[in-house]
Amino acid sequence: MRAVAVVIPAHDEEALIGRCLASVTRAMAHAREREPDLSATIVVVLDACSDTTGLQTRRWPVQALEISARNVGTARRTGVAHALASLDSAPGDTWIAMTDADTIVPRDWITHQLELMDAGIDLVLGTVRPDFADLSARHAAYWRATHERGRPPGNVHGANLGVRASTYVEAGGIRDLVEHEDVALVRAVRALGARERASDVHEVETSGRFMGRTPGGYAAFLRRVHAWVDAPPLAAPGA
């Protein structure tokens, strides 16, 4: 039997967790329509939440785990370990799909990754686009101009990352890092010589906020780009 595990770390995401889980459960339902025998689980790791994120999460058909690490690497690792223990499938037939609590995934988010799994791919780097409503007009225009559909850059984003469970285990899994845990995992997977694919077919939309839940991550990247794109032009000499 084949299986898929979706793992989502969450820290104080009461404003966004609902839309995230609505999209993930829709994608999971679509995958199970396509593959009725698919064994599947969605695990949300509530890491040091002090708001209503946990209450909202428990309204959805997901497994909710509570930890107090305040560490995204630990949250992802805990979620993956729990998910794999609850699934009745061999690691080589199990796919791990990761996203973030401030992210919306498309309907074919899981099915596309499973198609790549069937093609022999062990690691999938999915693209991420910011919510343009959170950006300035110039920033949004810059993003559109520098991202051509059909040519994914292959950047590593924990908000859209998939890996075969056997490859994940062989690579040593997610490390307890407060940031860039996704990059460390991909680096370890690549060291194994795993088959990798970058794809924008199942692109996700994540929050365009500039202050995220980790010191770095996508929010910090958007903040740097915004500072550059929206910087006032230099005054002409003598002006």
VMD Tcl script that draws the C-alpha trace (Angstrom):
set ca {
  {0.00 0.00 0.00}
  {1.22 3.49 -0.84}
  {1.04 6.34 1.66}
  {1.46 10.08 1.95}
  {2.18 12.14 5.06}
  {1.65 15.90 5.18}
  {3.53 17.70 7.95}
  {2.85 21.31 8.97}
  {4.66 23.15 11.80}
  {2.67 25.97 13.39}
  {3.54 28.67 15.91}
  {0.81 31.23 16.70}
  {-0.84 31.11 13.28}
  {-4.47 31.70 14.30}
  {-5.01 34.20 11.47}
  {-3.83 31.86 8.71}
  {-4.07 28.22 9.84}
  {-7.70 27.86 8.78}
  {-7.11 28.67 5.13}
  {-4.00 26.46 5.14}
  {-5.86 23.40 6.44}
  {-8.80 24.02 4.12}
  {-6.44 23.84 1.14}
  {-4.46 20.84 2.43}
  {-7.54 18.77 3.25}
  {-8.95 19.60 -0.20}
  {-5.71 18.45 -1.83}
  {-5.76 15.26 0.24}
  {-9.38 14.54 -0.72}
  {-8.46 15.00 -4.38}
  {-5.54 12.57 -4.02}
  {-7.77 9.95 -2.41}
  {-10.34 10.36 -5.17}
  {-7.61 9.55 -7.65}
  {-6.21 6.74 -5.48}
  {-8.86 5.32 -3.11}
  {-6.43 2.90 -1.42}
  {-3.99 5.68 -0.54}
  {-3.03 5.62 3.14}
  {-2.72 9.20 4.32}
  {-2.31 11.47 7.32}
  {-2.00 15.18 7.97}
  {0.00 16.15 11.05}
  {0.06 19.67 12.46}
  {2.74 20.30 15.08}
  {1.63 23.05 17.44}
  {4.91 24.47 18.67}
  {4.63 26.75 21.71}
  {1.32 28.20 20.56}
  {-0.23 30.78 22.88}
  {-3.20 31.74 20.70}
  {-6.15 29.83 19.19}
  {-4.10 27.95 16.57}
  {-4.61 24.64 18.41}
  {-8.35 25.18 18.81}
  {-8.76 25.93 15.12}
  {-6.56 23.02 14.07}
  {-8.68 20.50 15.98}
  {-11.71 21.46 13.89}
  {-10.10 19.77 10.89}
  {-9.51 16.05 10.13}
  {-5.85 16.19 11.09}
  {-3.60 14.94 13.86}
  {-2.48 17.72 16.22}
  {0.69 17.39 18.28}
  {1.76 19.86 20.94}
  {5.40 20.61 21.68}
  {7.18 23.56 23.26}
  {10.49 23.57 21.40}
  {10.03 26.89 19.58}
  {12.16 25.36 16.86}
  {10.89 24.75 13.34}
  {13.37 21.92 12.71}
  {12.21 20.08 15.81}
  {8.58 20.67 14.86}
  {9.03 19.23 11.37}
  {11.09 16.29 12.64}
  {8.52 15.48 15.34}
  {5.70 15.65 12.84}
  {7.41 13.40 10.32}
  {8.31 10.81 12.97}
  {4.72 10.72 14.22}
  {3.29 10.49 10.71}
  {5.55 7.67 9.60}
  {4.79 5.69 12.78}
  {1.06 5.98 12.12}
  {1.16 4.84 8.49}
  {1.10 1.20 7.44}
  {3.44 1.35 4.46}
  {7.05 0.73 3.53}
  {9.31 3.81 3.53}
  {10.01 3.36 -0.18}
  {6.27 3.59 -0.88}
  {5.66 6.58 1.40}
  {5.83 10.23 0.40}
  {6.40 13.10 2.84}
  {4.93 16.45 1.79}
  {5.86 19.52 3.83}
  {4.30 22.95 3.92}
  {3.84 25.84 6.35}
  {0.88 27.09 8.34}
  {0.77 30.41 6.47}
  {0.54 28.70 3.09}
  {-2.24 27.73 0.69}
  {-1.63 24.68 -1.51}
  {-3.39 23.96 -4.83}
  {-5.83 21.09 -5.37}
  {-3.22 18.99 -7.21}
  {-0.48 19.63 -4.64}
  {-0.36 16.01 -3.46}
  {-1.33 14.27 -6.71}
  {1.45 15.97 -8.67}
  {4.06 14.95 -6.12}
  {2.80 11.37 -6.21}
  {3.08 11.41 -10.01}
  {6.72 12.44 -9.67}
  {7.19 9.72 -7.07}
  {5.83 7.20 -9.59}
  {8.37 8.51 -12.10}
  {11.18 7.56 -9.71}
  {11.81 10.99 -8.17}
  {13.00 11.03 -4.54}
  {13.02 14.78 -3.83}
  {10.72 17.52 -5.14}
  {11.45 21.22 -4.77}
  {8.19 23.08 -5.32}
  {7.95 26.77 -6.04}
  {6.41 29.36 -3.73}
  {4.83 32.66 -4.59}
  {3.96 35.37 -2.06}
  {0.45 36.67 -1.53}
  {0.62 39.75 -3.72}
  {-1.95 41.50 -1.51}
  {0.81 41.75 1.11}
  {3.32 43.37 -1.26}
  {3.71 46.77 -2.83}
  {2.78 47.10 -6.51}
  {6.45 47.44 -7.46}
  {7.43 44.38 -5.44}
  {4.65 42.26 -6.98}
  {5.59 43.44 -10.47}
  {9.23 42.56 -9.83}
  {8.26 39.07 -8.67}
  {6.17 38.44 -11.80}
  {8.93 39.71 -14.06}
  {11.57 37.45 -12.52}
  {9.54 34.21 -12.32}
  {8.79 32.57 -15.64}
  {6.26 29.75 -15.56}
  {7.68 26.42 -16.63}
  {11.20 27.34 -15.49}
  {11.31 26.67 -11.74}
  {14.54 27.94 -10.18}
  {14.91 24.99 -7.80}
  {15.04 27.05 -4.62}
  {14.49 25.22 -1.35}
  {11.34 26.13 0.56}
  {9.95 24.23 3.54}
  {6.55 25.56 2.43}
  {6.68 23.31 -0.64}
  {9.01 20.38 -0.20}
  {8.47 16.67 -0.85}
  {10.69 13.65 -0.23}
  {10.41 9.87 -0.35}
  {10.37 8.53 3.22}
  {13.16 6.02 2.60}
  {15.36 8.83 1.26}
  {14.45 11.04 4.21}
  {15.46 8.34 6.68}
  {18.70 7.54 4.86}
  {19.61 11.25 4.84}
  {19.19 11.44 8.61}
  {15.94 13.38 8.58}
  {15.28 16.97 9.60}
  {17.74 18.49 12.04}
  {16.85 20.59 15.10}
  {17.60 23.94 13.50}
  {15.76 27.18 14.18}
  {16.09 28.09 10.50}
  {17.25 26.58 7.21}
  {16.37 23.07 8.37}
  {14.91 22.52 4.91}
  {18.17 23.49 3.21}
  {20.13 21.15 5.49}
  {17.81 18.26 4.62}
  {18.10 18.88 0.88}
  {21.87 19.07 1.16}
  {21.93 15.68 2.91}
  {19.56 14.15 0.36}
  {21.68 15.40 -2.52}
  {24.75 13.84 -0.92}
  {23.03 10.47 -1.36}
  {22.71 11.01 -5.11}
  {18.91 10.99 -4.90}
  {16.81 11.79 -7.96}
  {15.58 15.37 -7.71}
  {13.02 17.49 -9.55}
  {12.14 21.17 -9.33}
  {8.53 21.93 -10.28}
  {6.15 24.87 -10.42}
  {3.17 22.72 -11.42}
  {2.04 22.54 -7.79}
  {3.11 26.03 -6.78}
  {1.87 27.22 -3.38}
  {0.96 30.69 -2.14}
  {2.46 31.76 1.14}
  {2.01 34.85 3.26}
  {3.80 37.93 2.01}
  {4.56 39.13 5.51}
  {8.01 40.49 6.29}
  {8.24 39.17 9.85}
  {8.02 35.39 9.97}
  {8.18 32.75 12.67}
  {11.91 32.06 12.16}
  {14.85 34.49 12.04}
  {15.38 33.80 8.35}
  {13.10 31.97 5.97}
  {10.79 33.30 3.29}
  {9.69 36.36 5.26}
  {13.27 37.54 5.65}
  {13.85 36.99 1.93}
  {10.79 39.07 1.04}
  {11.90 41.79 3.42}
  {15.29 42.04 1.72}
  {13.78 42.11 -1.76}
  {11.25 44.74 -0.71}
  {13.99 46.96 0.71}
  {15.83 46.75 -2.60}
  {12.90 47.04 -5.02}
  {11.15 49.89 -3.18}
  {14.28 51.82 -2.25}
  {14.05 55.49 -3.33}
  {16.24 56.31 -6.35}
  {19.56 57.98 -5.63}
  {19.59 61.69 -6.10}
  {21.47 62.97 -9.12}
  {24.89 64.48 -8.42}
  {24.56 68.09 -7.37}
  {20.83 67.82 -6.84}
}
mol new
graphics top color blue
foreach p $ca { graphics top sphere $p radius 0.5 }
foreach p [lrange $ca 0 end-1] q [lrange $ca 1 end] { graphics top cylinder $p $q radius 0.2 }
display resetview
